[in-house]
Amino acid sequence: MNLPSLRRTRIRLLAVAAAVLALLATGLLGAVSAQAAQGCEVEYNVQSQWPGGFTADVKIVNLGEPVDGWDVEWVWPEGQSVTHGWNAHFTTTAEQVNATSLSYNAEVATGGSISFGFNGFWAGVNRDPFAFRLNGRVCDGTVGEPTTAPTTDPPAGSVTAMEQVAAMEPGWNVGNTLDALGGETAWGNPMITEELLATVKGQGFNSIRLPVTWDEFVGEGPDYAIDPARMERVAQVVDWALAQDLQVLLNLHHDSWMWLSELPNDHDAVLAKYEAIWTQIADRFKDHPAELALESINEPQLAGVEDAEGDVLVDELNRSFHDVVRGSGGGNEDRLLVLPTLHTSSEQVRLDALKATFDDLDDPMIAATVHFYGFWPFSVNIAGVTTFNAEVEADMVNTFQRVNDTFVDAGVPVIVGEWAVLSYDHTRPGIHQYGELTKFFEAAEFHARDKGVTTMLWDAGQFLNRNTLQWRDEHLYDYFASGWTTRSGTASFDSVYLPKSGAITSESLTLNRNGLDFEGLWQGGAELAEGADYTVSGDTLTLTAAALTRLAGDRAYGVNARIEARFSAGVPWRVNVITADAPVLSDATGPTASFAIPTQFRGDTLATMEAKYADGSNAGPANWTSYQEFWSNFRPDYDAGTLILTPEFLAAVTDGQPVTLTFHFHSGARVAYTITESGDTVTGDAG
């Protein structure tokens, strides 16, 4: 079991103490021994998982006196159940399971361990159990008398910041809605409804981040009064979410660049507005449950100052927010408060500046927040970074390692308040190669989980269709949901390209097992035959010529078949068998406002585009690289059969100088094309 899973088991103990102890008081938990000086630690690990089922093992280390006969008990958070087990006798009552010793493993010395395993059933979300106990003693790493039901309620504030933030995992942003300028629906999303929030909870999310832009609803100074209707609409959404058992993180959002960025230039007025807004929000929500957390400001940015001065000003904003909320009384006295770095950056210097603020505030109920959209060239597809390569993963690993080392290991929880990739959107298809995108998502969830941080998916409507309440891409959602508990296996690529004519030969790809076992290839419900259809040598998976010939069928351009590599856990890795030949581009003349190159794609898809002048220098807006940014500078229109050069790209091209474009396709094909701009007209030559 990796460390984050162990943490998740432990952090729930206090959060569910009241529920577990209530079970004890009503006699629902099993009988416990009267042995004194008991204590234990637990390791719980889901070894493999599949729809509706999973295999798990449990290791209990006895920290107390020797045991002769043991009873390990726990409570399921999502109604899971044991279907078959080994090395223990299992009984189930409601959400509780008891695993008791057998004759051969009843004695456990001090420092010794108990190990057993089981197959289980799950539906919805397969979360770790709550509150493991050994002979009545909670396995929290301490030693003492067996735990019994208290005579009074647990003390207020017994849930720590680390525990609360862990319980928020995973989280989801209601993006581009209450933060939209011009009204809640101005940016294309419908009004937030109770049904939406119920759907989010039902899909396995435990929290929402509720971005709110307040400026359009704030009056003039010195009062800066918030429109009551706006305040009550925000409160309505917060209350709906809490009723769905979703924790809520509420903030100031686009205010960061609309007016707060002027803090260096109009310090006193901006700070007065900021404090006035937070004073009103704090007062409105001071009696709300602790499951509502407050975030001082989204992505703070400050005009006209260097980052070092920006750190100082963000420190001032965070302290001001902290003082206002804590001083408002009620539940705000110990409510979870979330403070960002400058730009919500994870650079070490930014983290260090925020850590200094935390050290000085010395408040146990605060958390840090950063955002993560990955290595920028990959995130937007520029500079030729079209794959989830070692550089992209290193950036990811280093990001989560830094926040872990700076905050988590020091006992301060971290929320990645937004994460995704920057340019992914259902209205801009093809910017990221699909398999490389899924590898990014799979790895990001693992590395975040491995370093003990909570993540909140940024969704502005590109993932969950809020009109239909359906995922726009169910396969991507499968990766998100699976990644909350386990890894998925991947491979070096997800497409095998075959020519339209000529002999078909075998093709090999490299398996990325990610700690899992490879279990074979399937096409739909049919398993492919090892030996005849594929071979495996180490991590090299080879599809035979015979199998590819059968799968390609009549070899029509495009995807001919889809197979999947299955592993012992996680989402199967899809491999498309595609027939494609090098695309063919044609000569064209057109206006700079709407220039398109006639293109026969012939089954292939575009990866990126280079642009160079005759002297070898780079052409286009991104003159630091020959590879231009996908979509904003160029884009394919597969239905129309064209490659579009945007007005933004052509505006950056020198008039009268020929530019050689090299289009790179996912099959590996490269096609050259020359354009020359003259005034408002572009001439394209396919050569």
C-alpha positions, -999 to 999 in steps of 0.1 A, spaced: 0 0 0 14 34 -9 16 62 16 -13 83 3 -37 54 6 -25 48 42 -30 85 49 -66 83 35 -74 55 59 -60 74 89 -73 108 82 -109 95 81 -106 83 117 -114 115 135 -138 127 107 -160 97 113 -154 92 150 -189 102 160 -205 78 135 -183 49 145 -186 55 182 -223 58 178 -223 23 162 -203 11 192 -228 26 216 -257 9 199 -240 -25 199 -235 -27 161 -198 -32 164 -185 -65 175 -175 -74 210 -140 -64 220 -115 -79 243 -106 -64 277 -69 -64 270 -51 -33 281 -23 -14 263 -36 -21 228 -25 -3 197 -21 -9 160 -13 5 126 -31 -6 94 -21 -9 58 -50 -14 34 -44 -19 -3 -67 -25 -33 -46 -49 -54 -70 -50 -84 -103 -36 -93 -129 -42 -120 -165 -31 -125 -184 -43 -95 -156 -61 -79 -121 -58 -63 -94 -76 -44 -79 -61 -13 -54 -71 14 -51 -58 50 -20 -58 72 -24 -49 109 7 -43 130 2 -50 167 18 -21 187 4 -32 221 6 -62 243 6 -97 227 -27 -108 214 -42 -143 216 -73 -141 194 -81 -110 174 -110 -92 159 -104 -66 132 -134 -44 124 -141 -16 100 -169 4 85 -175 8 47 -180 44 35 -199 34 3 -217 2 12 -191 -22 -1 -192 -58 10 -169 -88 13 -178 -117 -10 -150 -141 -2 -119 -139 20 -89 -158 33 -68 -160 65 -98 -148 86 -134 -155 93 -156 -126 79 -190 -115 92 -209 -84 80 -235 -63 98 -249 -33 79 -218 -12 68 -195 -30 93 -172 -59 87 -155 -81 113 -125 -103 104 -117 -127 132 -87 -150 138 -85 -186 128 -68 -213 149 -34 -210 132 -30 -172 133 -47 -162 166 -14 -153 184 2 -120 175 33 -108 194 41 -72 201 54 -58 168 39 -88 150 14 -84 122 -19 -99 110 -25 -103 73 -56 -113 54 -73 -105 22 -107 -107 4 -127 -102 -27 -153 -75 -24 -183 -59 -42 -186 -22 -49 -208 2 -68 -204 39 -74 -171 46 -57 -148 21 -40 -134 42 -12 -111 30 16 -128 17 48 -133 39 78 -119 33 112 -100 0 114 -100 -14 149 -80 -43 165 -99 -58 195 -117 -25 199 -87 -2 196 -87 23 167 -56 16 146 -42 52 147 -6 43 157 -11 50 194 -13 26 223 -38 26 251 -70 10 265 -95 -3 239 -116 26 227 -151 29 241 -181 51 234 -177 86 250 -203 99 274 -204 133 255 -201 143 219 -167 146 204 -152 181 209 -158 208 183 -130 212 158 -118 176 161 -114 174 124 -81 188 114 -73 208 82 -54 178 68 -84 155 75 -109 179 60 -89 185 28 -83 148 24 -121 142 26 -126 168 -2 -108 145 -27 -118 144 -55 -132 178 -62 -149 194 -92 -150 231 -103 -183 246 -114 -163 267 -139 -175 295 -162 -208 299 -144 -210 321 -112 -176 334 -122 -188 343 -158 -189 380 -166 -223 392 -178 -244 367 -157 -245 331 -148 -253 318 -183 -232 344 -202 -203 320 -210 -225 291 -223 -234 271 -193 -269 268 -179 -279 278 -144 -266 256 -116 -293 233 -104 -298 209 -75 -299 181 -102 -264 191 -114 -250 189 -79 -267 156 -73 -251 143 -105 -217 155 -95 -220 137 -61 -233 106 -78 -203 105 -101 -180 102 -71 -169 137 -63 -167 148 -27 -164 185 -31 -170 214 -54 -150 245 -59 -175 274 -65 -157 302 -84 -176 334 -80 -168 368 -96 -183 395 -74 -174 428 -91 -204 432 -113 -226 429 -82 -207 453 -59 -217 489 -53 -195 519 -50 -172 527 -21 -169 531 7 -195 504 15 -189 483 -16 -223 466 -9 -229 433 -26 -263 430 -43 -284 409 -19 -299 389 -48 -263 379 -58 -254 369 -23 -285 348 -19 -280 331 -52 -245 321 -41 -259 309 -8 -285 289 -25 -259 270 -45 -237 265 -15 -267 251 5 -277 228 -24 -242 214 -25 -240 209 12 -273 191 11 -258 167 -14 -229 159 11 -205 179 -11 -180 201 6 -177 236 -9 -147 259 -16 -160 294 -22 -138 322 -35 -133 356 -52 -125 346 -88 -120 369 -118 -119 398 -94 -82 390 -93 -76 406 -127 -106 429 -130 -96 452 -101 -75 435 -75 -45 435 -98 -43 473 -93 -33 469 -57 2 481 -63 -11 513 -80 -41 521 -58 -33 502 -27 -57 516 -1 -88 517 -23 -83 482 -36 -75 468 -2 -106 485 13 -128 470 -14 -113 435 -9 -119 437 29 -154 450 24 -164 422 1 -149 395 24 -165 412 54 -199 407 38 -193 372 26 -179 361 60 -209 375 78 -234 358 54 -217 324 59 -204 325 94 -232 302 106 -227 276 78 -213 242 85 -176 235 86 -179 217 52 -179 252 36 -143 264 31 -132 299 19 -105 307 -6 -90 343 -4 -85 349 -42 -82 330 -74 -48 332 -92 -37 365 -77 -19 387 -102 -5 422 -96 1 448 -122 35 463 -128 55 446 -101 82 420 -100 73 386 -85 92 393 -53 71 423 -46 40 404 -57 48 378 -30 47 405 -4 14 419 -16 -2 384 -18 10 379 18 -9 411 27 -40 400 9 -40 365 26 -34 380 60 -62 406 55 -86 378 44 -76 357 74 -81 386 98 -115 395 84 -129 360 83 -115 349 117 -128 381 133 -163 377 120 -172 351 146 -194 321 145 -181 291 126 -156 313 109 -134 312 140 -121 278 130 -134 274 94 -109 260 69 -93 289 50 -74 284 18 -46 306 7 -29 308 -27 6 316 -39 12 344 -63 -4 333 -96 -13 301 -78 21 290 -90 39 259 -77 74 273 -83 95 268 -53 101 305 -46 63 310 -46 57 281 -23 84 293 1 68 328 3 34 313 11 50 289 36 64 319 55 29 333 57 16 300 71 44 298 97 37 333 109 -1 329 111 3 296 130 -33 287 123 -41 249 123 -71 253 100 -55 267 69 -46 251 36 -24 260 6 -36 260 -29 -19 258 -63 -31 251 -98 -18 225 -122 -22 225 -160 9 206 -168 40 214 -189 28 245 -209 41 234 -244 21 201 -240 -9 218 -224 -14 241 -254 4 220 -281 32 244 -290 70 239 -297 64 204 -310 55 188 -277 27 165 -288 33 135 -266 34 127 -229 71 125 -229 97 124 -201 99 162 -199 61 165 -194 61 138 -167 91 153 -150 74 186 -147 44 168 -132 64 148 -107 85 178 -97 54 199 -91 37 175 -67 70 167 -50 76 204 -43 42 210 -28 46 178 -8 80 187 6 70 223 13 36 218 28 23 183 32 53 169 50 51 199 73 15 190 82 -2 216 59 -27 203 34 -26 213 -2 -56 217 -26 -48 217 -64 -78 240 -69 -77 236 -107 -62 209 -128 -66 198 -164 -48 208 -196 -52 244 -208 -64 239 -244 -86 209 -240 -122 217 -250 -150 198 -267 -153 228 -291 -116 225 -302 -110 189 -310 -77 174 -319 -53 198 -300 -41 168 -280 -36 133 -293 -61 113 -274 -38 86 -261 -13 111 -249 -40 131 -232 -53 101 -213 -17 92 -202 -14 127 -188 -46 125 -169 -38 90 -156 -3 100 -144 -15 133 -129 -40 117 -106 -15 91 -95 13 116 -87 -11 139 -69 -24 109 -49 11 97 -42 21 130 -27 -10 134 -6 -27 164 -23 -64 169 -31 -73 177 -67 -102 197 -81 -109 192 -118 -114 224 -137 -145 219 -158 -159 249 -177 -183 226 -195 -157 207 -215 -161 175 -195 -196 173 -181 -223 185 -204 -245 205 -180 -275 205 -203 -277 167 -205 -258 159 -173 -238 134 -193 -200 132 -197 -190 144 -231 -164 116 -232 -173 87 -209 -139 71 -215 -121 102 -201 -144 101 -171 -135 65 -166 -99 76 -163 -108 102 -137 -129 79 -116 -104 50 -118 -75 73 -109 -90 81 -75 -81 47 -63 -57 29 -87 -34 32 -117 -42 22 -153 -19 5 -177 -10 24 -209 13 19 -239 38 39 -260 10 47 -284 -27 41 -290 -28 39 -328 -14 14 -354 -12 29 -389 -14 7 -419 -11 16 -456 -40 15 -479 -23 -11 -501 7 -34 -499 18 -59 -474 9 -56 -437 36 -64 -413 37 -69 -376 37 -38 -353 51 -35 -318 44 -11 -289 58 -8 -254 35 -16 -225 36 9 -195 23 -15 -168 24 11 -140 28 -17 -115 -1 -38 -129 -2 -72 -146 -10 -73 -183 -39 -97 -189 -43 -98 -226 -60 -82 -256 -97 -80 -264 -118 -68 -293 -151 -61 -278 -161 -93 -259 -137 -115 -278 -102 -123 -265 -74 -123 -290 -52 -153 -290 -17 -150 -276 8 -164 -301 -15 -162 -332 -27 -126 -327 0 -111 -305 31 -119 -285 46 -104 -254 83 -102 -246 91 -82 -215 72 -50 -221 71 -53 -258 37 -62 -272 37 -72 -309 6 -75 -330 11 -101 -357 6 -94 -394 -22 -119 -395 -41 -102 -367 -36 -68 -382 -47 -80 -416 -79 -94 -401 -86 -63 -381 -80 -39 -410 -107 -56 -430 -112 -38 -464 -87 -11 -452 -109 19 -457 -93 51 -447 -97 58 -410 -102 36 -380 -108 0 -391 -109 -16 -356 -104 -10 -319 -88 -34 -295 -80 -30 -259 -51 -41 -236 -65 -51 -203 -45 -49 -170 -52 -62 -135 -67 -29 -125 -78 4 -140 -91 14 -174 -82 -8 -204 -58 8 -229 -74 13 -263 -54 7 -295 -69 18 -328 -61 0 -361 -61 28 -387 -56 28 -425 -39 59 -437 -17 73 -464 2 106 -464 -22 135 -467 -23 154 -500 -25 192 -500 -35 214 -530 -26 248 -543 -48 276 -531 -53 314 -531 -74 332 -506 -78 361 -482 -58 364 -450 -91 366 -431 -101 331 -440 -73 311 -458 -77 274 -460 -56 247 -477 -76 220 -496 -65 187 -480 -72 151 -485 -64 137 -450 -66 101 -462 -72 86 -427 -45 106 -410 -48 133 -383 -28 165 -377 -3 166 -348 15 200 -353 28 225 -379 62 241 -384 67 275 -401 101 288 -414 113 314 -438 137 306 -466 167 316 -444 157 290 -417 143 316 -392 110 309 -375 78 324 -389 46 331 -370 36 346 -337 57 321 -317 90 332 -332 110 314 -305 100 281 -320 93 268 -355 63 248 -341 33 271 -339 4 268 -314 -24 244 -325 -58 259 -330 -49 296 -324 -25 296 -354 -36 266 -374 -63 239 -372 -77 211 -393 -113 209 -405 -117 172 -413 -153 175 -425 -145 203 -449 -112 188 -460 -91 218 -452 -62 230 -431 -69 265 -418 -43 291 -412 -57 317 -388 -57 354 -393 -35 356 -361 -8 335 -377 -9 352 -410 -7 387 -393 27 377 -380 40 365 -414 63 390 -433 46 402 -465 63 390 -496 85 364 -479 77 327 -487 71 306 -457 76 268 -457 50 250 -436 57 215 -425 26 197 -414 33 167 -390 7 140 -388 2 114 -361 11 85 -385 46 101 -388 39 116 -422 53 150 -430 39 172 -458 56 205 -469 36 235 -482 47 270 -492 27 302 -486 34 337 -497 14 367 -484 8 397 -504 -13 424 -488 -46 408 -479 -41 377 -501 -23 345 -495 -10 321 -522 -4 285 -513 19 261 -533 18 224 -527 50 220 -547 
